[in-house]
């Protein structure tokens, strides 16, 4: 499944095969255990997403909640979108170094970490990255990215 029209996380999970549901549920649990207060789990762009709700920060360029993390079962892999790594070079570097040190292959673009199997994820590095950025810091980074010099 490349994208879902589900509006609830539970419905999204039910669309997946048992094997894919187990992988997504496991990563979802990891995220929820380490997510700082203030982010909200929802469905956005066909993926499970953790966002800053508009009630907390309504001044976004597209009138949508600010994304922090997203998780999807794609056609040929799984995708974990890590805006913390995208918005902060130090976080990105730490994640890349953790994979290098562990001897694991990292398949990552600017924010999208792709993996084929659950064991491909380096849990401790993902946990640290997710836990490291409170809502106020994500907002600060977002605002700094929108400032024109």
Residue pairs with C-beta under 8 A, 6 or more apart in sequence:
1 15
1 16
1 20
1 73
1 74
1 75
2 46
2 74
2 75
3 45
3 46
3 47
3 72
4 11
4 12
4 15
4 43
4 46
4 47
4 72
5 46
6 12
6 15
6 43
6 46
7 43
8 43
9 28
9 41
9 42
9 43
9 48
12 43
12 48
13 21
13 24
13 25
14 21
16 24
16 73
20 73
20 78
22 118
23 73
23 78
23 117
23 118
24 48
24 71
24 73
24 78
26 118
27 71
27 78
27 80
27 118
27 121
28 48
28 71
30 123
30 126
30 127
30 130
31 50
31 69
31 71
31 126
31 130
32 41
33 127
34 127
34 130
34 131
35 50
35 68
35 69
35 130
35 131
36 130
36 131
36 133
36 134
36 135
37 134
37 135
38 52
38 56
38 134
38 135
39 50
39 51
39 52
39 68
39 69
39 135
40 50
40 51
40 52
40 53
40 65
41 48
41 49
41 50
42 48
42 49
42 50
42 51
42 65
43 49
44 51
44 64
44 65
44 67
44 70
45 70
46 72
47 70
47 71
47 72
47 79
47 81
48 70
48 71
48 72
49 67
49 69
49 70
49 71
50 67
50 68
50 69
50 70
51 65
51 66
51 67
51 68
52 65
52 66
52 68
52 135
52 138
52 139
53 65
54 60
54 63
54 64
54 65
56 135
57 65
57 66
57 135
57 139
60 66
60 142
61 146
66 138
66 139
66 142
67 81
67 83
68 83
68 84
68 133
68 138
69 80
69 81
69 82
69 83
69 84
69 130
70 79
70 80
70 81
71 78
71 79
71 80
71 81
72 78
72 79
72 81
74 114
76 116
77 107
77 114
77 115
77 116
78 114
78 115
78 116
79 112
79 113
79 114
80 112
80 113
80 114
80 115
80 121
80 126
81 111
81 112
81 113
82 95
82 111
82 112
82 113
82 126
82 129
82 130
83 111
83 138
84 91
84 129
84 130
84 132
84 133
84 138
85 91
85 92
85 95
85 108
85 111
85 113
85 129
86 92
86 110
86 111
87 138
87 141
87 142
87 145
88 133
88 141
91 129
91 132
91 133
94 125
94 128
94 129
95 106
95 108
95 113
95 125
95 126
95 129
96 106
96 108
98 122
98 124
98 125
99 105
99 106
99 122
99 125
100 106
102 122
102 125
104 120
104 122
105 120
106 113
107 113
107 114
107 115
108 114
113 121
113 126
115 121
133 141
